[in-house]
Amino acid sequence: MRRFMAIASTFVLIVGACTSSGSTASPGGSTGTGSSPATSGAPSTGSAPAASPAFDPAAVTGTANLSGWQSSDAENAALTATVAAFQTAFPNVKADYKVIAGDYATVMATNFASKNVPDLFYVDATFAQPWSDDGFLEPLDDYIAKSGFDVSTFFPGYQSVFKGADGKTYGLAKDGNTIGMAYNTDLVTAAPKTLDELVTAATALKGKDGLKAPMCLNPGLDRGLAFVYAQGGAIVSEDGKTNMVDTPETKAAVQWYLDLFKNGIGMTASDMGDGWCGEALGKKHAAITFEGGWLDPSLKADFPDVKYAWGQMPTGTSGSPVTISYTAAYAIGADSANKDQGWVLLSYLTGKDGMTKWTEGGVALPSRSDVPVPAGKDVLAAQAEFAKPGSGFLKGYADVQKAFQDAFTAEIQGKSFSADSVIAATKAAVDKALAG
């Protein structure tokens, strides 16, 4: 997750292979190729409400092909351990995990076109709407109902983006991350609680202790959107129908963000000579940055001597705590060969036991409120209660992100630091996205 999110702007801007095995018949009369779950009368794999489920996961046999991106050794280790736990719980379904290398969206587009898709695969929030609209994903509602799988504990900020325009559920959030404030405790003794306090603390650090800048900041909406929300701005209205980019609140927030660079208290990772802001914090090029839980395994592995802590995203002029969240789901393909087997694996991975095992790896936070919060993740996890989706809330948002980042970066490089061109470019991109 670390590398995927750390370079989210590049990955999303560009966007935007695993071969399924033959289907294996499952005892309920399903071969795994249809959309109707196998029927029986056994408990579900999730934390289910009192009900009479009609899908027995223990009665399903065969193989479930699982694919996704792999962004770090820590992620690989965590998923490998989780799949091993699944195999112990469900020995009759073999989970065959293969990493999709290269540009994930491009590879999956080829798989969709050839109708040769894994039985279960990652769906980043950015892809959820277009992939469900294009009919690439299998609706999960029948499986959820017949398994008695409890979805009530999923945080809405994570799960909502996987609801299709038709109201159906096309994925279950496998985890999540909120954007929090990470700061070097040798340089910052207390976490700023407000944006005003943040500016004051950062200004006091200018030119101190060899810092290239007090804060490492991303020039895109992948972090900047949190600051927009904190100051009452938005990209679109709550119902997703109205462009909100040229409102006074959004304009003021974008100008405030640009001024951090103008006043020398913020700098991009690339301008510091670093690959991402986590590296800048680890090398002590910056004292404060804004990242998610993927930062922890990276700093532990690469910069174990750096002392840092997490602070909640500072509150802005809106007066209410707010941040952005990122998530991905597990989904079954409309053309997956082994759908029942895929559901058994999916319901374990997104159920309480499987998600507990997965998040123990330290890469991500639980997307369910009934899963224990891993040690050291309390601040980030608590923010899930008020986090808004950082992607996936607008079809075509990748183009909006690109328009914003290109214009914002040009203002930094040209040292003009005016929000006008950023607002104009972003507004045009949102108008186009809404029209589409």
N, C-alpha and C positions, 0 to 999 in steps of 0.2 A: 504494500500500500504506500510506503514512503515514497518510492521513486515515482509511482504513478501519480500521486498527488503533488509531489514536489515539482513535477514538470507538467502539471495538469493543463496549464495554458497551452503548451506546445502540442500535447497529445490531442486536446479538444480542438485546437485550431486546425490541425491537420485533418481531423476527421471531418475528420471530424476531430491445430487443424488436425482437428481430431476426427478420425473416421469412426462412426458408430459401428459397433459389432452387430451381428445379426440378432434379431429379436428372439427372446426366450419366452416361451409361454409361461404365464403365471397362473396359479391355481384358480383364480376366480373366473376363468373363461376368457381373460384378456391376454392378448399376445404382447401387449406393451406398445402396439402400434396405433391403437385407437385413442379417443379422448375420454372414454368412459372408464373410471377406475374399477379395478377388480373389487368384487363384493365379498364380504364375510362379516363377522361380528366380533372383532377384537379391539383392544385399546389402540389409540393412535400413538404416534411417535412424539407428538408435541404435548404441551401442557393443556389438555383439552377440557372444555367445560363439560358438565354432566350432560351426556347425550348418548345416542346409540349409533356409533359409527358403523358404516357399512363397508369399510375398506380395512383389510387386515394386512399390515405391512409384513408381518412374520410369515405370511403365506406366499409372498412374492419371491420368485427365484430368478436368477439370471445376472446380467451385467448392466451396470449404469456407467456410461462413459461421461466423465466429468472434465470440463476444460475451462480455462481462464488464463488471465495474464499472471505472470510472476514478477514481482518488482523488487524483491529482496530475499536474502537467505532466511531472514527471520520469518517472512511470510511463508516460504516454502516449508520450513520446519514446523510452523504452527498448523498448516493445512495437512501436512503428512501425519502429524500426531492425531488430528481430528478424524481423518479418514481411517486411521488404524482403529480408533475407538468405535467408529461406525461398524467396521468389519467385525469387531467383537460382539457388538449388539445385534447385528444382522448378518450372520455368516452366510446366509443363502443368497445375498446380493453382493456381487463383486464390484467394488468401486474402482474403476480404471481411470486414474487421473493422468492427464497429459497437458502440459503447458502449451499454449499457443504463443509462438515467438513472433516477433515483428509487430507491425501495426495491427492491434487487435481488431479494430473496427473493419479494416480492409479485409483481413482474413475471414472474419465472420460473414462479411458481405458475399464473399466467394462461396462460402459454405451454404448460405441461405439460397443463393442462386442455383446451386447444384443439388439442393435439398439433401445435403449430406452434413447434418448438424449433430453435435454431441447431444446426449440425452439430458444433460444438465450443464449449464454454463453461466458465467458471470454476465451480468448486464449492468453496466455503469448507468447511473441516473441520467446522464446525457443522452444515452441511446434509448431509454425506455419508451418515450412517446413515438419516435419514428419507427422503431422495431415493432411495437404493438400495432400501430396504425397500418403498417405494411403487411400485417398478418404473419410475421415470423415467429411469434411467441404463442404458446398454448395457454389459454385461460386456465387458471388454477382453482376457480371457484367450486367446481364439482369435487375436486380432490379435497379441498379444505372442508367442505360440508360433509362428505362421506367418510372422511377420516376423523371428524370432530376436532380438527386442528384449531387451536385457540390463537387467533390473530389479534385479540384485544390488547395484548401487552406490548405490541410494537409501537414505538414512538411515532406519532403522526408525521413529524418532520422527516423521518427516514422513509416510512412506508408509503406516504401519499403519492410520491412521484411514480410509483409502479401501478397506479390505477389508470386504466385506459380511458379514452374518451367515451367508451361505451359503458363505463362503470365497472368493468370486470378487472380482476386482479391478474396481472401478468408476471409477477415476480414477488418474492418475499425477501425483504432486506436482510442480507447476510450479516451485516455489521454497520457501523457508522463511525464517523469522526466529526467532532466539532472543532472549529478554529478557536484556539485560545492564545494567550500571551505567554510566551516562554522568555524568561529573563535570567541573566547571569547574576547569581546572588552575591557574588563578590563586588559587583558594581551597582546593583539595584537592591537596596535593603528591604523595600516593601513594594508590593505590586500596586501600580497606579489603579485607582478605582474608576476614574473618569477620564475622558479624552483630554480635558484640561490638565489633569494631573499627569497624564502621559506626556504631553508636550512639555510640561515643566521639568519632569524628570529627564526626558531625552535632551532638552536644551542644556541642562546642567552637566551632561556627559560629553558635550562637544569638545573634541580635541583631547580627550582624556584617555590615559592608559593604552595608547596605541590603537584606539578604535578608528576604523575607517569611517564609520558613522555610528551614532548611537543606536539606530534601528535599521534592520534589513527588512525591506518592504518589496512586495511584488507589484509590478506596474499594471496588473490586470484585475478583473473582477473576481478572480479566484480567491483573493483576499480582500480587495478593495470593496467588494459588495457588503462586507460586514460593517465597514465604516460608513457606507451609504445608509444602511439600515439604522445604524446607531444614531444618525442625525436626521431621522425621519424621512429619508429619501427612499426611492424604489425604482425598479426597472419597469415593472408593470403593476397594475392594480391587483388587489387580492384575488379578484375573479379571473385574472389573467387576460383581460380583454382590452385594457386601456394603457397606452404608453405613458409612463410616469417619468421619463428621463429628463424632460425639460421643465419639471416642476422646480420652484425655488429651493426646496429642500434638497433635491438631488444635485442641482447645480452647486449649491453651497458646499455640499459634502465632497463633491469631486474637486472643487477648488481647494478645500481644506486638505485633501489628500495630496494634491499637487504641491501645496505649500510646504509640506513636510520635506519634500525633495528640494524645493527652492531654498529653504532656510537651513539646509545642511544637516538636518537631524534624521533624514531617511536616505537610503541609497539602495539600489537594486543589488542582488547577489552578483550578477555578471559584472557590474561596475566595481564591485569589491574584488573581482577575480575569483569568485566562488561559483560552484555549480548550482547551489540553491541556498536558501536562507538558513537551513539547518547546519550546513557546512560553515557559513559565516559565524553563527553562534558558537560552533565548536572551535573554530580557529580564533575566537575572540576578536573578530573583525567588527562585530556588532554585539551590543549588550542586550538587545530586545528584538524579538521577532514574533511572527504570528503563524503558527503551524498547528497540526493535529497530532494525534497519538503516534503516528509513524515516526515522529522525531525521536522518541525514547529509545527504541532499539538501535537507531542509527548513532546517536550520541554515545550510547553505552558501548557500542562496538568500536567506533572510530575516535571518540574523544572522552574516554572514561574519566579523565581527571577534571573535566569541566563541571563546575557546580551550577546548577540551574533549578528553577522551580516554575510551576505553572500558575498563572493568574487568570481570572475570568476576563473575558473581553470587556474592556472599559466601556462604561455607559456614556452615551453622548447626549445631545440636546433633546432626543426623543424622551429621555427620562426613564426609559425602561431597558432592562438588560436584553440584549439581542446579539446573536452571532449567526454564522452560517454553518451548515453541516454538509458533509459529503457521504455518499453511500453507494453501494452496489447491491444488486440482488442476485439470487439464484433463480434461473428460469428454465423452463422446458421448451424446446422448440416445437413449433407446429408440425414439423417434419421429423421430429426425433423418433427413432425406431423403438426405443424402450421406455415409454412414458411412465408406466407403473413403477418400473425400477428406478427411474429418475425421481419420481415423487417420493419413494421411500428414502432415497438419499437426501433429497431436498428437505423433507420434513424433519429428518434427523439434524441436518446441518443448521437449520433455522429454528429448531426446537430448543428447549431450555438446556438439555444436556449437551447437545452438539455445540451450541453457541458458547456455552460456558467453557468447553474444552478449547474452542477456537480462540476466544478472546484472552484466554490465559497466556497465549503467545505474545501478548503485548503490542500487537500491530494495530489493532482496532478496538473500538468500543462495542458493547452489546447494542443491538438495535431493539432489544426487548427490555422492558423494565423489570422483569422477574429474573434476569440473569445477573449474578454478582459482578460488581465492578472490579476489574483487576487492580492490583495494588499500584498506587501512584497515579491513577486515572480519575480520581474523584472530581477534580475541578472540571475536566473535559466532559465527563459523563453527566455531571449536574447541568451542564449547559444544554443538553438534549431537550430539556423541558421548554426552552424558549428559543431554540435554534430554528432558523428558516432554511429551506433547501438552498444550497449553493449552486445547484445545476438541476436540470431536468424539469423545471417549472414552466419552461417556454420552449415550444418546438422551434428549432433553428437557433437555439441559444448559443451554439458554438460560433455562429457567425457574429452574433452580438458581442461575445467575448473578444473575438478577433478585432472587431471594429474599435472597441474600447481600448484594448491593449495597444494596438498600432498607433492610435491617435495619442494616447497617454504617453507612450514611449517617445513619440516624436516631440512632444512638448518638453519632456525631460532632456532629450538630446539637444534640442534647439534652444534650451534654456529660456523659453518664452513663458512656460508654466501658466498657460491660460486654459481654463476649463471649457471655453467656448467651442473649440474645435472637437474636443472630446465628446461634449454633449451632442453636437451636431452629428458626428459620425455614428455615435451610439443610437441616437434617436432614429436615424435613417435605417439602421440595421434592425431595430425593434419594429419599426413600421413594416418593414419587409417581412419579418418573421410573423407578425400578426396577420398580415395579408395572406400569407401562405397557408 
